[in-house]
Amino acid sequence: MRLGSIIVFIAFCSFTAYYIYEPIPEEIEERWKLMLTNSFFRTLSHLADLSELLGLKDYMGVMYIITLVENVVPVSDKHVKVTEERFDGVELFLYQPQQPASDAELRRAVVYLHGGGWCLGSSRMGPYDLLARKLVTDLNAVVVSVEYRLATAHPFPVPYEDVYRAVKHFLQKSVLAQYSVDPQRIAISGDSAGGNLAAAVSQQLQKEPGQQVQLKAQALIYPVLQALDLNTPSYQQNQDMPILPRTLMVRFWSEYFTRDKALFRAMMANTHNNRESSSLLKFANWSTFLPETYHGKYSYAAPPVAQSDGKTLSFADPRASPLLVPDAALRSLPKAYILTCEYDVLRDDGIMYVTRLRAAGVDVTHEHYEGGFHGALMFTVWPTDFLLARRMTENYVRWIKENL
């Protein structure tokens, strides 16, 4: 009996180690912590697949557990005042210094948009709450953390429109005065899908003829920027990397637009373009906009173009894919900070945007983390706290402090 128990224990430990272990590149620090963290994500993804297959609950409905696990109730403390507001009907959390501003003092402001592939995530999650508080205390700033509605219940363009309405409301001079915000010192920022929304809103605002207050800066953290080519070198190199494997990113893209699984299958095969979208492929041509050092062993092959099926191609809409606008639409954009990670399927999206913005004359700071992985900035809460996340946060906040 004792020998049998030992054998069972050894077998269990061996299976656990086998399940947790992943061939993560040596350049990534705290590799075992990342393996352990990702084993939770992989397990949940497997359960989500099974649930959907059995007709119990859809995939994103199960994956939403990630959001619920990290949910907190943002409350005021001795340094930061937190209030729940609605700007033009859009729910958000507003963070301000507890110390009232003097009559002569005007503060910076940052509009922050959470990530989660447009289908997951919340401004109520602990890491976003901590980041907002840090921005308030380190910068003496007002932070607007937008709780936009999520797909699949609210597909594109609803998340974008929620953010745009909230930002437009905040940028009214009367509203800025209410919160003692300097109209000339406002930034928009976001990570992943939030970076996508931040880039899209930045583009739309500068096209508004009657817009009196414009953004001074945009800070995009490993943003997702285009849906036309899902076989860039970084999509191929990092297709099995934590925390965002290619399959999950493609699922996010497809479910942002529709619950029809046909689009997911087409996007997985990179055969979703047709003649209407093919004219925009030139804006996502990585052989042109990606420096050769990132080409690796991959050679460019333009995605195939299928016959039009008569459906609206939302993934070619610049509000969904901000990389796809012509050069003229980039020239008047605010200065930008773009963070990319080597081991991230979205690496090339961000780098191509850096290239195109600089060519259009925009002041861009590009911070690339050679040992970085997608989602790293949000791993700031025990037990998934990473040294990399601390460095990213400090560098990001420093840039805003120096440029806003």
Number of C-alpha atoms within 10 A of each C-alpha: 6 7 8 9 10 11 12 12 12 12 12 12 12 12 12 12 12 10 14 17 16 18 9 16 11 9 12 17 15 12 16 14 14 23 19 16 17 19 19 13 17 16 12 18 17 15 15 21 18 16 16 16 12 10 10 12 14 17 20 19 15 19 19 17 14 16 17 14 10 15 18 16 10 21 13 15 11 8 13 21 18 20 14 13 15 15 17 14 11 19 19 21 22 21 27 28 23 16 11 10 15 8 7 6 10 19 21 22 29 27 22 28 27 28 26 19 24 29 25 22 25 27 26 22 20 21 20 25 21 16 17 26 26 18 25 24 16 11 20 21 26 27 26 24 28 26 22 24 21 21 22 20 13 17 19 20 15 17 21 22 17 20 28 22 15 23 22 16 18 19 19 14 14 11 13 20 13 8 17 22 22 16 20 16 19 24 25 27 26 24 27 23 27 29 28 31 33 30 29 22 23 26 21 15 19 20 12 10 7 8 12 12 18 19 22 18 24 27 28 28 29 33 29 29 27 26 25 26 21 24 22 24 23 23 24 15 19 19 19 19 20 23 21 22 18 24 15 15 20 24 21 21 24 24 24 25 21 18 16 10 12 12 19 21 15 14 22 18 14 19 17 25 25 18 13 15 19 16 12 19 18 14 20 25 18 25 19 14 19 22 13 10 6 17 17 10 7 14 11 13 12 17 19 14 15 14 10 14 9 8 6 10 15 17 20 23 18 19 23 26 22 26 29 24 18 15 15 8 15 22 17 16 24 22 20 26 21 23 25 24 24 21 27 26 30 28 27 29 27 26 25 22 25 23 17 20 23 17 14 17 14 18 16 19 15 16 17 16 16 12 14 22 25 24 19 22 24 23 19 20 13 7 9 14 16 19 13 19 19 16 11 19 18 11 14 20 17 14 15 20 15 8 14 18
